[in-house]
Amino acid sequence: MAGRIPDSFIDELLARIDIADVVGERVQLKRSGSNQMGLCPFHGEKTPSFTVSTDKQFYHCFGCGAHGSAIRFLMEYDRLDFREAVTQLAQMAGMEMPENTADAGVQNNHAPLFAVLERADRSYQQWLRQHPQRQRAIDYLQKRGLSGEIARRFGIGFAPPGWDNLLGRLGAADELKQAGLVIERDGGRVYDRFRDRIMFPIRDRRGRTVGFGGRVLDDGEPKYLNSPETPVFHKGESLYGLYEVLQADRQPADIVVVEGYMDVVALAQHGLPRAVATLGTATSTRQVERLLKTTGDIIFCFDGDSAGRQAAWRALENALPTMRQGRQIRFLFLPDGEDPDSLVRSHGREGFEAQLQRATPLSDYLIERLEADTDMQSMDGRARFVEKALPLLQRLPPDVYRHMLCERVAGLAGLETDYLEGVVDGRETLTRDQRARRREPVAVDNAGVRRTPVRLAIALLLESPALAQGVDDLDALRRLNDLPGLPLLVDMLELARQDPHLNSSAILERFRDSEHEGALWKLATWNHLVPAEGLEAEFGDAMAQIRRIAVERRLTQLNERLQAGTLTTDEWSEWIRLKQ
């Protein structure tokens, strides 16, 4: 299996590549001051809000919030995974991929699987057109109102009755078994997994078939049968119909998540080609994250019965880690006896679109469920309300969205927002006076952004990583780690000092997919109003304030222990040193 790509290789790659060249091959850019601007490729817009910074080597859209390095751009725009994007950029830069990370062997190992899956896909489609027993399948599809054009678009096929149609046609029993297309029983008997079923190919972002879903044509069980887990097919990551959605629109305004394959196809048939389905399991965090890389708005559309609501709640729980400012997730529960397929056939596209407009935002649905069976008029009831809310709030990443939801929960429970956020963060419960002492001095700039010394220092460091070379007291700063955000700042300073050639993009790439990613990108694109010629002086002032605040706070803690008579020998030495 391929090894991890070293950070040093990524750093050098991002130093050699000019992101403007990478983006400029795909997006028309125009010079605007020190940056370049164009129409965002990730959402529809008429006025350019997409900026490429050649100084910092990253892109940012002020409209939809899309951002990243050259690596992230290729991942999002060309639908590549991380390794594929790095490999492509390395070829552009004339760099050899490190030997221990080469994935050619892995790709070659998977090539036979993709080949046999493609052959099976073509066989199923051909059998729908030509097999002597195909009429039952055709009658079923016509009864559901599907046209031949839609069937071709989604590659719908037919697995005939019988035990070895696919095996007899393709041979290659070992490859078929590894692809999940045949089953081997005790005694070595091998037979087709899919028999007498409508076949729905499941495709990856490149359009390659990775698995299948089969819908039975009689009353047999299971009604829907999916491919098992294979080296190229993972139910918790794949989404039926996502490839087809992207073929219709690379930047859909929203994506509808439904429960069945036929729902996806029926919606496309009626002019709504932006639906996907999970694969018979609860919606996973990985699936939600994949969708949110494609659109900023997801609508979960489930049956209104208890099973549908249970599925919706599981989807909500797994979606919470993905919720950040600028993203929206909504829930629509259909009337009793209706599913998306039946609803769009009876009410048409406009009627279904009207239903989508009624979808409930995630925050409203969450509060509604928490308040259910809870007496919000009593103190005990409100305490129970907070108790149920806490594990959900803790799943949210630190962001404006989490703060606003904490604010709403606190208001309903009659609590202070600061206190509730402290509990959510797992900090020790504090008195009001202690909480006041623990807050940093805060100012607000003319854009309404909280301006603290730590935030400013991080923003300036991202503007000019070379500023780290003037900070030589990292050990002392690391000991004063009680100031919010200071441990992150120290990590960034250490990183920039170790490699003076790191640019802003490389530092941000080091924190990709970490808990700090969202906050760092906000600071990287924050207008801190410090002119280029004043960066060094402003950074020095911010660091001086940080040291003073951190020392004062540590002294307050030590003074409290001194008064209580619990100061240790080491803490006494620290107290003397800090007082000096």
Disulfide bonds with the S-S distance in Angstrom:
none
